Amino acid sequence: MSRILIVEDDRIKLHTVLDIIKPEYEYDVAVCETGAMRLAMQKEYDILITDMQFPKEKEEPIERNAGPELIKKLKELYKEKMPKVIVNSLIPITNVWERLGETPPDEYVGQVVFVRDLEAMLKKIKGET
C-alpha cells in the first residue's frame, strides 16, 4: 500500500483529498512545514500531495513559497527516495517555479485543479493508466 504525506492547511481542500484517498492509501496530514518535516523524518512516503502556500508553523501567516521550499527540503532528506509530487493548488504551478527561477522536480507528477485530476494522477503513479 502506498503511503502519502498530505500538506494542506485548508480544511475543505483537505477533506476533498481525503475522500479520494481514504479507502486505498495509508496517509499522514500536516498543516505546516514544521509538521510535514517532522513526519518525513519519521517515515518514508511514496507520494507527496502538497499545497503551494501554507504556514511554516501552525497559526503563523501563510508563506507564498512554502510548497517549493518544502519540496527542496524533502529532496535533501530523501535523496533518491524522493516521493512523487502532486501539487494541490489553484495557483498555476509554472508561475511558482518561474518565480523561484527553477524547474519542477523530476518527481513532479502534476497539478490538481479538479478532483478527477487527483484520481488520474494517483492511478498513473500506481501504474493503472
N, C-alpha and C positions, 0 to 999 in steps of 0.2 A: 504494500500500500504506500502510495506517495505521501510524503509529509510536506505540508505547506506552511510557510510563515506569511501571515497577512499583516500588513502595516496600514492601518486605516483609522483615522480619528473621527470620521463622520459615521454616526450610528446607522443612518439609513443605508448608505452605501455598504457598510459592513454587513448588515442583515441581508442585503441582496446577494452579496458574495457567499455568505454562509448558507443561504437557501440552496445555492447551486452545489456547493462542495460537501455539505454535511454528510450525506449518506456514503460517499465514496472515498473521502480523504481524511487523513489524520491532520489536524491543524492546530496552530497556536496563533494568538492575536496579540499585537502590540499597537498602542495608540500613539507612541512617540519613538524617537530614535533610540533613546536610552533603553527602553523596554525591548525593542527589536534586537539590539546588540546583546542584551543580557540573554535573551532566548537563543540567539545564534551561537553564543559561546557555550551553551549547554547541549545543543542538539545540532545535527546536520539536517538541512532541508533540501528537498528536491526542487521545490518551486517557491518563488517569492512573488506574492501579489502585493504591490505597494502603490500607495498614493504618491503624488509628487510633492505635495505640500502638507506638512504636519509639524507638530512641535518637537523640539529636541527633548524636552522633559514634559511630563503631564502638567497641565494647567498653565503652560507657557504659551506665548504667541506662536502662531504658525510661521514656519520658515519656508521661504519661497523655493529654495533648492534642497530641501530635506531629502527627497527621494533619490536624486542623483548622488548626493553625499553619502547616504546610507549604502547605496549600491557599491560605491567605491570602497567603503569600509568593509563591506561583506566580501568583496573580491580579495582584499588584503587578508582577511581572516580565513576564507575558504580556499583560496588559491585555485587549483584546478578543479575543485569540487564545488565551484560556484553554482547555486541553483539557477534554474531557468527563471527569467524575469518577465512578469506580466505587469504592465502599468495600468492601474485603475484610476484614471484621471480624465477630466474633461479638457484639461489644458493640452493643446497639441504637443505631443512628445517631441517632435522635431524642434519646436521653439525652445524647449527646455534644454536639449543637448546643445543647440546652436548658441544659446545664451551663455553656456558654460564653455564654449569653444571645444566641445568634444563630440564624439560619435557615440551612439548607443553601444553598450557592451555586447560582446558576441552572444551572451546568454539571453539577450532581449528577444522575446517571442512576439510581443505586440501590445497594443493599447486597447483597453476595454472602453468602448463608448456605449455599447448596448449589452444587455445580458447575454444575448446569443453569441457575442464576441468572446466572452469569457468561456462559455461552454465549448466553443470551437477550439480555442487555444488549449484548453485542458485536454481535449481529445487529441489534438495534434501532439502534445507532449507525451501522452500515453501511447502514441503510435496508432490511433484509431482513425486516422484521416481517410 
